[in-house]
């Protein structure tokens, strides 16, 4: 089972206590003292939250945060930084950190902050993921899976499928879809929607049947 929280640290007492505190309330957590090994784990498992110590033997905490937040595979992961100096806070937030905690650390309070971040991740995941039958769309990862097979979509196809899945079961006219994709660009004809639907169906394989044509109306997505 994947870890929910990864803690990257130089081995301080407060971070070891954090691991124990998280486990005591049922949160899966693992501590790393090797930055490269931790990053490999993050890329492979994509935990919900990473707690990074401000200073590290091989990389500073800010450098680790930068690596995580600039990699498209991990940028959706929440990062909490433990800082020794308040002067680093602005840079941490500019890099994309979700939160910062200044030392000395109150471990009980830190446990609550991590738990709150996990709650935010859970709510965010509901908004970022769309699922209709065997079709899954993940906005954070810009990924589409049809029967658990990854489908390569163009940006327009991704938006089109996202709209249809958000409004599954409801007929969408070509005019509505044009507005969603091109904001009513007069130079874009309605046949552009038909072409994108055709391409999407081809990529979805057996799930092409999910996208129904409604004569004289438009299109509708249903788990058929």
GIHULIN-V305656 format. One record per backbone hydrogen bond with DSSP energy under -0.5 kcal/mol. NH is the residue of the N-H (numbers start at 1). CO is the residue of the C=O. Records with the same first field share a line. If there is no record, write none. Layout:
NH: CO ; CO
This chain:
4: 28
5: 28
6: 49
7: 30
8: 6 ; 51
9: 7 ; 32
16: 12
17: 13
18: 14
19: 15
20: 16
21: 17
22: 18
23: 19
24: 20
25: 21 ; 22
26: 23
27: 22
28: 26
30: 5
32: 7
35: 33
38: 34
39: 35
40: 36
41: 37
42: 38
43: 39
44: 40
45: 41
46: 41 ; 42
48: 4
49: 4
50: 78
51: 6
52: 50 ; 80
53: 8
54: 82
61: 54
62: 54
64: 60
65: 61
66: 62
67: 63
68: 64
69: 65
70: 66
71: 67 ; 68
72: 70
74: 71
75: 71
77: 74
78: 48
80: 50
81: 99
82: 52
83: 81 ; 101
88: 85
89: 86
92: 88
93: 89
94: 90
95: 91
96: 92 ; 93
97: 92
98: 79
99: 79
101: 81
103: 83
107: 105
110: 106
111: 107
112: 108
113: 109
114: 110
115: 111
116: 112
117: 113
118: 114
119: 115
120: 116
121: 117
122: 118
123: 119
124: 120
125: 121
126: 122
127: 123
128: 124
129: 125
130: 137
132: 135
135: 132
136: 134 ; 145
137: 130
138: 143
139: 128 ; 137
142: 138
143: 138
144: 151
145: 136
146: 149
147: 134 ; 145
148: 134
149: 146
151: 144
153: 151
158: 154
159: 155
160: 156
161: 157
162: 158
163: 159
164: 160
165: 161
166: 162
167: 163
168: 165
169: 221
170: 167
172: 219
173: 171
174: 217
177: 173
178: 174
179: 175
180: 176
181: 177
182: 178
183: 178 ; 179
184: 178
188: 185
189: 187
192: 189
193: 190
194: 190
195: 191
196: 192
197: 193
198: 194
199: 195
200: 196
201: 197
202: 198
203: 199
204: 200
205: 201 ; 202
207: 204
208: 205
209: 206
210: 207
211: 208
212: 210 ; 220
214: 212 ; 218
215: 213
217: 214
218: 214
219: 172
220: 212
222: 210 ; 220
224: 222
